């Protein structure tokens, strides 16, 4: 059994099992609902995130229970699951002990044991979530998601309320904070090659003089890197267009402010 694995050629989150199982977990409304449905205690929410990120291999009973709760068949998961076990040189996954789930930590090569509470007599399947914006916002790899605000709260920054480009930049930085401050490397990796790590660092942390001029490509890249979906990106790009058009009109000429710095 390896103690460290090299997934540079094929990242674990890209394995067919994680793609299938991730879409199954997205049937739940939130991390907390997954944890509660699986009878796990609050301190184990990081386990759910580890599975979503392709860092942990869950036991087959965990997979079957999640499929049962969402009304899904395990037939689409069985073959990719056992091919993943072969990939990590594991002939068989040790059985779960009573009242616990077992997870395999890929990079450390360790097994984690997570206690579960006694199941209720009758476990109800979660009701399907109504399609609302930003219930789940996925990045390019489908790993990261931004949870929407609770009903009655609207904490997400609104780009269309910005009055000028400096204010739009401030709103963009507030969105980054709202999305739990992903690292600069994460933003660059998930931006769709919109910018480099150094460029986005200047956008998020730079002063007014060092921050590059906001382009539609930069705005879209930051929102995508923070986990924004296409609807969210459209709102931010629209705000960028509106403010640039207003500035051009105020200066009385076809001033081009939107720079496409494709070389960065």
FIVEX-206378 format. One record per residue (C-alpha): x, y, z; residue number from 1; residue in three letters. Coordinates in pm, 1 decimal, decimal comma, always signed. Layout:
<rs>
R        u        v        w pos code
R        X        Y        Z NUM  Ala
...
</rs>
This chain:
<rs>
R        u        v        w pos code
R     +0,0     +0,0     +0,0   1  Unk
R   +162,5   +330,0   -105,7   2  Unk
R   +228,7   +607,2   +143,3   3  Unk
R   +233,2   +877,8   -121,4   4  Unk
R    +83,5   +888,5   -469,6   5  Unk
R   +170,3  +1094,2   -772,7   6  Unk
R   -148,4  +1211,8   -940,7   7  Unk
R    +10,3  +1474,2  -1166,0   8  Unk
R    -77,4  +1275,8  -1478,2   9  Unk
R   -431,6  +1198,9  -1363,2  10  Unk
R   -558,7  +1407,0  -1066,4  11  Unk
R   -779,4  +1198,8   -833,6  12  Unk
R  -1070,5  +1440,9   -864,8  13  Unk
R  -1077,5  +1364,1  -1240,3  14  Unk
R  -1125,4   +991,0  -1184,2  15  Unk
R  -1465,4   +868,0  -1314,3  16  Unk
R  -1570,5   +758,5   -965,3  17  Unk
R  -1529,9  +1108,8   -821,3  18  Unk
R  -1714,1  +1265,3  -1114,3  19  Unk
R  -2009,5  +1027,5  -1064,4  20  Unk
R  -2011,8  +1043,4   -683,5  21  Unk
R  -1971,2  +1420,7   -678,3  22  Unk
R  -2280,8  +1465,3   -895,2  23  Unk
R  -2466,3  +1236,5   -652,7  24  Unk
R  -2366,3  +1443,5   -348,1  25  Unk
R  -2473,1  +1760,1   -530,5  26  Unk
R  -2831,8  +1630,8   -498,2  27  Unk
R  -2815,5  +1750,5   -137,1  28  Unk
R  -2868,6  +2116,9    -57,2  29  Unk
R  -2556,4  +2168,3   +153,1  30  Unk
R  -2260,7  +2006,4   +325,0  31  Unk
R  -2457,7  +2000,4   +648,7  32  Unk
R  -2742,6  +1811,4   +486,7  33  Unk
R  -2500,1  +1547,7   +355,2  34  Unk
R  -2346,6  +1510,6   +700,6  35  Unk
R  -2683,5  +1489,2   +875,4  36  Unk
R  -2823,9  +1240,1   +625,7  37  Unk
R  -2517,2  +1020,1   +673,0  38  Unk
R  -2555,0  +1043,9  +1055,4  39  Unk
R  -2216,0  +1209,3  +1096,8  40  Unk
R  -2131,6  +1458,7  +1370,7  41  Unk
R  -2069,8  +1830,8  +1293,0  42  Unk
R  -1693,5  +1813,8  +1345,7  43  Unk
R  -1667,2  +1570,0  +1052,3  44  Unk
R  -1785,4  +1811,8   +783,5  45  Unk
R  -1427,6  +1822,3   +652,6  46  Unk
R  -1466,4  +1455,7   +554,9  47  Unk
R  -1738,3  +1549,6   +305,5  48  Unk
R  -1513,5  +1819,7   +160,0  49  Unk
R  -1225,8  +1570,7   +134,8  50  Unk
R  -1439,1  +1327,2    -64,9  51  Unk
R  -1562,7  +1606,9   -294,7  52  Unk
R  -1203,9  +1718,8   -355,3  53  Unk
R  -1086,6  +1366,9   -440,6  54  Unk
R   -859,0  +1347,5   -136,0  55  Unk
R  -1041,0  +1063,5    +43,1  56  Unk
R  -1172,0   +727,8    -80,0  57  Unk
R  -1497,9   +645,7   +101,6  58  Unk
R  -1595,6   +292,3   +197,1  59  Unk
R  -1848,9   +116,8    -24,4  60  Unk
R  -2119,1   +122,7   +251,2  61  Unk
R  -2081,6   +502,7   +261,4  62  Unk
R  -2126,8   +517,7   -117,0  63  Unk
R  -2430,5   +287,0   -109,7  64  Unk
R  -2599,7   +486,5   +166,8  65  Unk
R  -2550,4   +815,2    -18,4  66  Unk
R  -2695,1   +657,5   -333,8  67  Unk
R  -2994,3   +523,1   -138,0  68  Unk
R  -3067,0   +862,3    +18,5  69  Unk
R  -3072,5  +1034,2   -321,0  70  Unk
R  -3268,3   +760,5   -495,8  71  Unk
R  -2977,8   +674,8   -725,0  72  Unk
R  -2860,2   +335,5   -842,5  73  Unk
R  -2514,9   +211,4   -744,5  74  Unk
R  -2468,5    +41,0  -1081,4  75  Unk
R  -2300,9   +349,0  -1233,2  76  Unk
R  -2065,1   +374,5   -935,3  77  Unk
R  -1956,2    +13,8   -883,6  78  Unk
R  -1712,0    -23,7  -1175,0  79  Unk
R  -1541,5   +318,4  -1135,0  80  Unk
R  -1520,4   +266,2   -757,8  81  Unk
R  -1335,8    -63,5   -777,9  82  Unk
R  -1114,6    +64,0  -1058,7  83  Unk
R  -1014,3   +345,8   -821,5  84  Unk
R   -918,5    +88,2   -558,9  85  Unk
R   -695,4    -82,0   -815,4  86  Unk
R   -540,8   +252,6   -904,3  87  Unk
R   -428,8   +303,7   -545,8  88  Unk
R   -307,2    -57,9   -526,3  89  Unk
R   -579,1   -166,2   -286,6  90  Unk
R   -717,0   -514,5   -349,7  91  Unk
R  -1002,4   -469,6   -105,6  92  Unk
R  -1130,8   -198,0   +122,4  93  Unk
R  -1143,4   -306,9   +490,2  94  Unk
R  -1503,1   -337,2   +616,2  95  Unk
R  -1651,4    -57,4   +822,8  96  Unk
R  -1664,3   -130,0  +1195,6  97  Unk
R  -2003,1    -96,4  +1368,4  98  Unk
R  -2125,6   +262,0  +1392,9  99  Unk
R  -1835,2   +405,6  +1191,8 100  Unk
R  -1732,6   +485,6   +836,4 101  Unk
R  -1383,8   +420,5   +707,9 102  Unk
R  -1203,5   +650,3   +461,0 103  Unk
R   -867,6   +611,1   +289,9 104  Unk
R   -650,6   +923,0   +280,2 105  Unk
R   -481,3   +907,0    -60,2 106  Unk
R   -169,7  +1112,0    -11,0 107  Unk
R    -92,2  +1004,1   +343,4 108  Unk
R   -181,1   +640,1   +287,6 109  Unk
R   -379,2   +625,7   +612,4 110  Unk
R   -724,8   +501,4   +703,2 111  Unk
R   -951,9   +741,6   +889,1 112  Unk
R  -1235,3   +621,4  +1109,3 113  Unk
R  -1537,8   +847,3  +1141,7 114  Unk
R  -1800,2   +765,1  +1402,7 115  Unk
R  -2164,1   +782,2  +1302,7 116  Unk
R  -2465,3   +832,9  +1519,8 117  Unk
R  -2732,1   +567,2  +1551,4 118  Unk
R  -2956,9   +577,3  +1248,6 119  Unk
R  -3316,0   +675,2  +1301,4 120  Unk
R  -3586,1   +420,2  +1251,5 121  Unk
R  -3691,2   +568,7   +924,5 122  Unk
R  -3454,5   +777,8   +716,7 123  Unk
R  -3631,1  +1009,3   +479,0 124  Unk
R  -3476,1  +1104,1   +151,4 125  Unk
R  -3413,6  +1476,5   +112,0 126  Unk
R  -3669,9  +1659,0    -94,4 127  Unk
R  -3534,0  +1775,0   -430,6 128  Unk
R  -3404,7  +2130,0   -406,3 129  Unk
R  -3585,4  +2390,6   -615,1 130  Unk
R  -3358,2  +2529,9   -887,5 131  Unk
R  -3235,6  +2855,7   -732,6 132  Unk
R  -2931,8  +3057,2   -842,4 133  Unk
R  -2607,6  +2975,6   -662,0 134  Unk
R  -2737,0  +2678,2   -461,8 135  Unk
R  -2425,4  +2519,1   -603,5 136  Unk
R  -2169,3  +2713,9   -801,3 137  Unk
R  -1908,1  +2489,3   -957,1 138  Unk
R  -1563,0  +2561,5  -1084,7 139  Unk
R  -1413,7  +2418,5  -1405,9 140  Unk
R  -1321,7  +2085,2  -1246,5 141  Unk
R  -1651,6  +2058,1  -1060,9 142  Unk
R  -1479,9  +2035,8   -723,9 143  Unk
R  -1517,1  +2366,9   -552,0 144  Unk
R  -1859,4  +2510,9   -480,0 145  Unk
R  -1987,0  +2824,6   -315,0 146  Unk
R  -2279,7  +2774,7    -83,0 147  Unk
R  -2557,5  +3028,7   -125,5 148  Unk
R  -2657,5  +3255,3   +162,0 149  Unk
R  -2932,7  +3139,0   +394,9 150  Unk
R  -3288,2  +3256,7   +315,1 151  Unk
R  -3335,8  +3614,5   +429,3 152  Unk
R  -2964,4  +3697,9   +395,7 153  Unk
R  -2807,7  +3857,3    +90,2 154  Unk
R  -2437,6  +3885,4   +165,7 155  Unk
R  -2307,2  +3827,5   -185,8 156  Unk
R  -2159,8  +4147,0   -338,8 157  Unk
R  -2364,5  +4293,9   -624,2 158  Unk
R  -2152,3  +4409,7   -922,4 159  Unk
R  -2441,5  +4601,4  -1077,5 160  Unk
R  -2447,6  +4840,1   -779,5 161  Unk
R  -2094,5  +4966,5   -856,3 162  Unk
R  -2080,2  +5328,9   -977,6 163  Unk
R  -1735,1  +5322,1  -1137,4 164  Unk
R  -1447,9  +5086,2  -1217,4 165  Unk
R  -1262,6  +5133,2   -884,7 166  Unk
R  -1583,5  +5042,4   -703,5 167  Unk
R  -1628,2  +4737,9   -927,3 168  Unk
R  -1274,9  +4629,3   -833,3 169  Unk
R  -1369,9  +4665,1   -465,8 170  Unk
R  -1684,2  +4456,0   -523,2 171  Unk
R  -1469,2  +4192,1   -696,2 172  Unk
R  -1241,2  +4171,6   -393,6 173  Unk
R  -1545,6  +4147,1   -166,2 174  Unk
R  -1674,5  +3855,5   -377,8 175  Unk
R  -1338,4  +3681,9   -331,1 176  Unk
R  -1378,5  +3722,7    +46,5 177  Unk
R  -1743,2  +3604,4    +29,4 178  Unk
R  -1622,9  +3290,9   -154,6 179  Unk
R  -1389,7  +3206,7   +139,8 180  Unk
R  -1072,4  +3361,5     -8,0 181  Unk
R   -942,0  +3092,6   -245,2 182  Unk
R   -564,7  +3109,6   -290,7 183  Unk
R   -407,9  +3297,6   -579,2 184  Unk
R   -287,1  +2969,2   -728,6 185  Unk
R   -639,3  +2827,3   -707,3 186  Unk
R   -782,3  +3134,2   -881,3 187  Unk
R   -524,2  +3108,2  -1160,7 188  Unk
R   -578,2  +2734,0  -1205,8 189  Unk
R   -957,4  +2765,8  -1224,2 190  Unk
R   -977,2  +3087,1  -1425,5 191  Unk
R   -968,8  +2922,3  -1766,8 192  Unk
R   -619,5  +3066,6  -1833,6 193  Unk
R   -747,3  +3421,2  -1786,5 194  Unk
R   -439,1  +3527,8  -1589,5 195  Unk
R   -132,4  +3410,1  -1403,1 196  Unk
R    -93,0  +3378,1  -1027,0 197  Unk
R   +106,6  +3702,5  -1008,6 198  Unk
R   -151,7  +3894,6  -1212,7 199  Unk
R   -449,5  +3787,1  -1005,0 200  Unk
R   -252,4  +3864,9   -688,6 201  Unk
R   -223,1  +4224,8   -809,5 202  Unk
R   -596,5  +4232,6   -887,4 203  Unk
R   -695,7  +4105,8   -542,4 204  Unk
R   -424,3  +4260,2   -324,9 205  Unk
R   -262,4  +4535,1   -532,7 206  Unk
R   -284,7  +4908,1   -478,2 207  Unk
R   -468,6  +5137,2   -718,2 208  Unk
R   -146,0  +5204,7   -906,3 209  Unk
R    -21,3  +4843,6   -928,0 210  Unk
R   -350,5  +4665,4   -996,5 211  Unk
R   -399,9  +4598,5  -1370,7 212  Unk
R   -698,5  +4758,0  -1544,1 213  Unk
R  -1003,6  +4536,4  -1515,7 214  Unk
R  -1089,1  +4359,4  -1838,8 215  Unk
R  -1387,8  +4139,3  -1901,6 216  Unk
R  -1148,9  +3844,2  -1916,2 217  Unk
R  -1002,2  +3927,5  -1574,1 218  Unk
R  -1343,4  +3978,8  -1414,6 219  Unk
R  -1476,8  +3651,7  -1557,0 220  Unk
R  -1160,3  +3469,2  -1449,7 221  Unk
R  -1183,5  +3583,6  -1087,3 222  Unk
R  -1553,0  +3493,0  -1058,6 223  Unk
R  -1492,5  +3154,8  -1219,6 224  Unk
R  -1191,5  +3094,9   -996,2 225  Unk
R  -1406,9  +3170,3   -690,9 226  Unk
R  -1661,8  +2908,1   -798,8 227  Unk
R  -1902,5  +3131,1   -992,0 228  Unk
R  -2132,5  +2979,6  -1253,3 229  Unk
R  -2205,2  +3125,0  -1597,8 230  Unk
R  -2502,6  +3325,1  -1470,0 231  Unk
R  -2284,2  +3489,8  -1207,5 232  Unk
R  -2007,7  +3559,4  -1460,4 233  Unk
R  -2260,8  +3724,1  -1694,2 234  Unk
R  -2366,0  +3969,5  -1419,7 235  Unk
R  -2007,0  +4074,5  -1354,1 236  Unk
R  -1909,2  +4106,4  -1720,3 237  Unk
R  -2224,3  +4312,3  -1782,1 238  Unk
R  -2129,5  +4549,2  -1498,0 239  Unk
R  -1781,6  +4585,3  -1648,3 240  Unk
R  -1927,3  +4670,8  -1990,8 241  Unk
R  -2177,8  +4920,4  -1848,5 242  Unk
R  -1915,5  +5109,4  -1647,5 243  Unk
R  -1667,5  +5123,6  -1935,5 244  Unk
R  -1938,5  +5248,5  -2171,2 245  Unk
R  -2039,9  +5518,2  -1921,3 246  Unk
R  -1678,8  +5630,3  -1885,4 247  Unk
R  -1633,1  +5649,6  -2261,7 248  Unk
R  -1945,2  +5866,7  -2292,2 249  Unk
R  -1830,7  +6097,4  -2011,6 250  Unk
R  -1497,9  +6154,9  -2188,4 251  Unk
R  -1669,9  +6214,8  -2520,7 252  Unk
R  -1474,7  +5967,5  -2728,4 253  Unk
R  -1414,7  +5602,3  -2807,0 254  Unk
R  -1171,5  +5544,2  -2519,7 255  Unk
R  -1062,7  +5181,2  -2492,7 256  Unk
R  -1018,5  +5094,5  -2126,2 257  Unk
R  -1068,5  +4720,7  -2144,6 258  Unk
R   -722,3  +4576,3  -2199,0 259  Unk
R   -677,6  +4219,0  -2309,9 260  Unk
R   -342,1  +4126,5  -2156,5 261  Unk
R   -335,3  +3780,5  -2307,7 262  Unk
R    +37,4  +3750,3  -2260,6 263  Unk
R     +1,9  +3732,0  -1880,7 264  Unk
</rs>
